[in-house]
Amino acid sequence: MTTIVTALLTNINNHRSIDKYIEYGIKLINIPKHKLIYIEKEIYDTYYKDIYPCYNNENIETNTSFRFIEKNDIYLYKYYDKITNFDIITDNPSKDNIDYMFVQCSKTEWIRHAIQENPYNSQQFIWIDYGIYHMINNDEEFEKCIYNISNKHYDNIRIASGFFNGNDAFIYKSIIWFFLGSIFGGDKDKLLFFE
């Protein structure tokens, strides 16, 4: 059995509207697979509480458990005030800010928390970005992809990786996507080792 893990934190950047994230998130929530969603309580109360009411943070009808988080819960935020020279080279400055980078770094933390809690007694855990629907944009194909990913058994870890073919001089100033973290997952013990 697989648990899908995802998160939604708002006020990170201006890349996509909250309404668009809510629209995409509903598509993921409605797929009847076990899901653990880390989300701000205010966002849950505003957008989801009436659609997906919970008992003890779980909606049995959609196989979805919600866990409430705040931006300050991210482990890197304790270093936020120490960052004095965050000036990066990126082709998408409206998205790639320090808050967004902190969220990217937290994906393995949320996977670790989900594995430790393991509300559905799963052996497999798959991280899927909350707004992943923007990459597929077709309901039938989206559902097919989510089923395909969550029904496979991985003995190790499945990770999408990037390739750096650039100037080493900019490695500390540029966004270099070696770990493409939109979708990754696999065996829970191997994921804990990876984290």
C-alpha positions in Angstrom: 0.0 0.0 0.0 1.2 3.5 -0.9 0.6 6.8 0.8 0.8 10.0 -1.3 2.4 12.9 0.6 2.1 16.5 -0.4 2.0 20.0 1.1 0.5 23.5 0.4 2.0 26.6 1.9 0.7 29.9 0.8 2.4 33.3 0.6 5.6 31.7 -0.6 5.8 33.5 -4.0 3.6 35.0 -6.7 4.1 32.3 -9.2 0.6 30.8 -9.1 -2.6 32.1 -7.5 -4.1 30.4 -4.4 -7.2 29.7 -6.4 -5.2 27.8 -9.0 -3.5 25.7 -6.3 -6.9 24.9 -4.7 -8.3 23.9 -8.1 -5.3 21.6 -8.7 -5.3 20.3 -5.2 -8.9 19.2 -5.4 -8.1 17.1 -8.4 -5.4 15.3 -6.3 -7.6 14.9 -3.2 -10.5 13.4 -5.3 -8.3 10.5 -6.4 -9.3 7.7 -4.0 -5.7 6.9 -2.8 -4.3 7.3 0.7 -3.0 10.9 1.0 -1.3 12.8 3.8 -1.5 16.6 3.1 0.4 19.2 5.1 -1.5 22.4 4.9 -2.1 25.6 6.8 -5.2 25.4 9.0 -6.4 28.8 7.7 -6.3 27.5 4.1 -8.0 24.3 5.1 -10.7 26.2 7.0 -11.3 28.7 4.1 -11.2 26.4 1.1 -11.6 22.7 2.2 -13.4 22.5 5.5 -16.9 22.4 4.0 -16.0 20.2 1.0 -13.8 17.7 2.9 -14.9 17.8 6.6 -12.6 15.8 8.9 -12.7 13.8 12.0 -9.4 14.0 13.8 -7.9 15.6 10.6 -9.0 12.7 8.4 -11.6 12.5 5.7 -12.4 8.8 5.3 -14.5 9.4 2.2 -11.4 10.7 0.2 -8.8 8.6 2.1 -7.2 11.9 3.0 -5.5 13.0 6.2 -4.7 16.7 6.8 -1.9 17.9 9.1 -1.7 21.6 9.9 1.5 23.4 9.5 2.9 27.0 9.3 5.7 28.4 7.3 7.7 28.9 10.5 7.5 25.1 11.1 10.0 24.6 8.3 13.3 23.6 9.9 15.3 26.1 7.8 13.3 29.1 9.0 15.4 29.4 12.2 18.2 30.5 9.8 16.1 33.0 7.9 17.5 36.0 9.6 21.1 34.8 9.0 20.7 34.9 5.2 22.1 38.2 4.1 23.1 37.7 0.5 20.3 35.7 -1.3 20.8 36.9 -4.8 20.5 34.0 -7.2 20.6 33.5 -10.9 17.3 32.0 -12.1 15.1 32.1 -15.1 12.1 32.3 -12.9 12.6 35.0 -10.2 8.9 35.3 -9.4 9.0 31.6 -8.2 12.6 30.9 -7.1 12.8 33.0 -3.9 14.2 32.0 -0.4 10.7 30.9 0.9 10.3 28.6 -2.2 13.7 27.1 -1.7 12.9 26.4 2.0 9.8 24.6 0.9 11.8 22.5 -1.7 14.2 21.5 1.0 11.3 20.5 3.3 9.8 17.8 1.0 12.1 15.1 2.5 11.2 16.3 6.0 7.5 15.9 5.3 8.1 12.5 3.8 10.0 11.5 7.0 7.2 12.8 9.2 4.6 10.9 7.1 6.6 7.6 7.3 7.1 8.0 11.1 3.4 8.6 11.6 2.3 6.1 8.9 -1.5 6.6 9.3 -2.4 4.0 6.6 0.3 1.4 7.5 2.0 1.8 4.1 5.3 0.3 2.9 5.6 2.8 0.0 5.5 6.6 0.2 5.3 8.9 -2.9 5.8 12.7 -2.8 3.6 14.5 -5.3 3.7 18.2 -5.5 0.3 19.7 -4.5 0.0 21.6 -7.8 1.3 18.8 -10.0 -1.8 18.9 -12.2 -0.3 21.9 -14.1 2.2 19.5 -15.7 -0.5 17.2 -17.1 -3.7 19.4 -17.4 -6.0 16.5 -18.4 -8.3 14.9 -15.9 -8.2 11.4 -17.4 -4.4 11.4 -18.0 -3.8 12.9 -14.5 -5.8 10.2 -12.7 -4.1 7.5 -14.8 -0.6 8.9 -13.9 -1.4 9.1 -10.2 -2.7 5.5 -10.2 0.3 4.3 -12.2 2.8 6.0 -9.7 1.0 4.9 -6.6 0.3 1.3 -7.6 3.9 0.4 -8.5 6.2 -1.1 -5.9 9.7 0.3 -5.7 12.3 -1.6 -3.8 14.5 1.5 -3.6 13.7 5.1 -4.4 12.4 6.6 -7.6 13.8 10.1 -8.1 13.7 12.4 -11.1 17.1 14.0 -11.5 18.4 16.9 -13.5 21.7 17.4 -15.4 24.0 20.4 -14.8 25.8 21.5 -17.9 26.9 25.0 -17.0 29.5 27.2 -15.5 31.0 26.0 -12.2 31.6 29.6 -11.2 27.9 30.1 -10.7 27.2 26.9 -8.8 26.7 28.8 -5.5 24.6 31.6 -7.0 22.4 29.7 -9.5 19.5 27.3 -9.1 20.9 24.0 -10.1 18.1 21.3 -10.2 19.9 18.0 -9.6 17.0 16.7 -7.5 13.8 17.3 -9.3 11.5 16.9 -6.4 8.0 17.2 -7.9 7.5 13.4 -7.7 9.7 11.0 -5.8 9.2 8.1 -3.5 9.5 4.4 -2.9 10.3 2.0 0.0 9.8 3.7 3.4 13.0 2.4 4.9 15.1 3.5 1.9 13.4 6.9 2.0 14.3 7.4 5.6 17.9 6.6 4.7 17.8 9.1 1.8 16.2 11.8 3.9 
